[in-house]
Amino acid sequence: MELTIGQVAAHTGLSVHTLRMYEREGLFHTEVRRDAAGRRVYGQPDLDWLDVCTKFRATGMPLDAIRRFAVLVREGPGNEAERLELLCAHRARVEEQRQRLDECLALIEGKVATYSAHVAAGTAAALWTG
């Protein structure tokens, strides 16, 4: 399977601009192939890698960390401990973020319960408006 940059953009939801930036910033795990005319050509491994990058970004991983991880993957075997360290550090940040979100969700759930009860009882006018 060979895909153009436009097809990859449509498949991943990333813009063509973002895909070019990912390549320029060294975020791919392999060099992006080019066809005889110099156009970018992507395969399934590229789509799989972009899925990983998208999930890393969605969880707040900085581009520098993604770049470092990509460099380590490109270098091949022998640096797995450093990859693991990078992933563990990011996991810790995501767990902290999840804890903060859980606290926020608990507050929101409490507010929803309070407002639901007051709206159902017809006493919502007495609720704090701030």
Secondary structure per residue as TSV (DSSP state, phi and psi in degrees):
chain	resnum	aa	ss	phi	psi
A	1	M	-	360.0	128.8
A	2	E	-	-126.7	129.4
A	3	L	B	-121.5	148.0
A	4	T	-	-82.2	169.1
A	5	I	H	-62.2	-35.6
A	6	G	H	-65.6	-41.1
A	7	Q	H	-65.7	-39.6
A	8	V	H	-66.1	-40.9
A	9	A	H	-60.0	-45.3
A	10	A	H	-64.4	-39.1
A	11	H	H	-71.4	-38.5
A	12	T	H	-95.5	-20.6
A	13	G	S	84.1	-1.7
A	14	L	-	-83.4	146.8
A	15	S	-	-76.4	160.4
A	16	V	H	-59.0	-40.2
A	17	H	H	-59.2	-44.5
A	18	T	H	-64.7	-41.7
A	19	L	H	-61.9	-42.1
A	20	R	H	-65.3	-40.4
A	21	M	H	-64.2	-42.2
A	22	Y	H	-58.1	-42.0
A	23	E	H	-67.1	-47.1
A	24	R	H	-60.8	-36.6
A	25	E	T	-84.5	-0.3
A	26	G	T	74.0	34.3
A	27	L	-	-92.0	-6.9
A	28	F	S	-83.5	150.2
A	29	H	S	-80.8	-14.1
A	30	T	S	-137.8	165.3
A	31	E	-	-69.3	137.7
A	32	V	-	-71.2	126.7
A	33	R	E	-72.6	157.4
A	34	R	E	-126.5	146.5
A	35	D	-	-84.4	-176.1
A	36	A	T	-61.0	-27.2
A	37	A	T	-89.2	1.7
A	38	G	S	87.0	6.6
A	39	R	-	-82.2	144.5
A	40	R	E	-63.4	140.2
A	41	V	E	-130.2	126.9
A	42	Y	B	-116.6	149.7
A	43	G	-	-123.8	-176.9
A	44	Q	H	-58.2	-40.7
A	45	P	H	-58.4	-34.1
A	46	D	H	-67.4	-41.7
A	47	L	H	-62.9	-42.0
A	48	D	H	-61.8	-43.4
A	49	W	H	-65.0	-41.6
A	50	L	H	-63.0	-33.2
A	51	D	H	-63.2	-43.1
A	52	V	H	-61.6	-48.7
A	53	C	H	-61.0	-41.1
A	54	T	H	-62.4	-40.9
A	55	K	H	-69.7	-39.7
A	56	F	H	-58.3	-48.3
A	57	R	H	-64.7	-40.8
A	58	A	H	-62.1	-24.8
A	59	T	T	-98.0	10.6
A	60	G	T	86.6	13.3
A	61	M	-	-67.5	128.0
A	62	P	-	-65.2	152.1
A	63	L	H	-58.2	-36.5
A	64	D	H	-59.7	-39.0
A	65	A	H	-70.6	-40.2
A	66	I	H	-63.4	-43.0
A	67	R	H	-59.7	-45.1
A	68	R	H	-62.2	-43.3
A	69	F	H	-61.8	-43.6
A	70	A	H	-62.3	-42.2
A	71	V	H	-60.0	-45.6
A	72	L	H	-62.4	-40.8
A	73	V	H	-64.7	-43.5
A	74	R	H	-61.5	-34.2
A	75	E	H	-68.8	-21.1
A	76	G	-	87.7	-162.9
A	77	P	T	-59.6	152.8
A	78	G	T	113.2	-12.9
A	79	N	-	-122.5	24.3
A	80	E	H	-61.3	-33.8
A	81	A	H	-63.2	-39.2
A	82	E	H	-69.6	-38.0
A	83	R	H	-61.2	-44.9
A	84	L	H	-60.7	-43.2
A	85	E	H	-60.2	-44.2
A	86	L	H	-61.5	-45.6
A	87	L	H	-66.5	-40.2
A	88	C	H	-64.9	-40.2
A	89	A	H	-63.4	-41.3
A	90	H	H	-68.4	-40.7
A	91	R	H	-57.5	-42.3
A	92	A	H	-61.3	-41.6
A	93	R	H	-64.4	-40.5
A	94	V	H	-67.4	-39.2
A	95	E	H	-63.7	-40.2
A	96	E	H	-63.2	-43.3
A	97	Q	H	-62.4	-42.6
A	98	R	H	-63.0	-40.5
A	99	Q	H	-61.6	-44.7
A	100	R	H	-62.8	-40.6
A	101	L	H	-66.5	-38.5
A	102	D	H	-61.0	-40.5
A	103	E	H	-63.7	-42.2
A	104	C	H	-65.1	-42.4
A	105	L	H	-62.8	-39.9
A	106	A	H	-61.1	-42.4
A	107	L	H	-61.2	-46.9
A	108	I	H	-62.5	-43.3
A	109	E	H	-60.8	-39.5
A	110	G	H	-62.6	-43.6
A	111	K	H	-63.2	-42.1
A	112	V	H	-61.5	-43.9
A	113	A	H	-62.6	-44.2
A	114	T	H	-63.7	-48.3
A	115	Y	H	-66.1	-39.3
A	116	S	H	-59.4	-45.3
A	117	A	H	-64.5	-43.8
A	118	H	H	-69.6	-39.3
A	119	V	H	-64.0	-44.0
A	120	A	H	-64.0	-34.3
A	121	A	H	-87.6	-6.8
A	122	G	T	76.5	21.4
A	123	T	-	-112.2	17.9
A	124	A	G	-65.2	-25.1
A	125	A	G	-62.3	-20.9
A	126	A	G	-86.9	-3.9
A	127	L	S	-72.1	150.7
A	128	W	-	-58.9	137.2
A	129	T	-	-101.2	2.1
A	130	G	-	-86.7	360.0
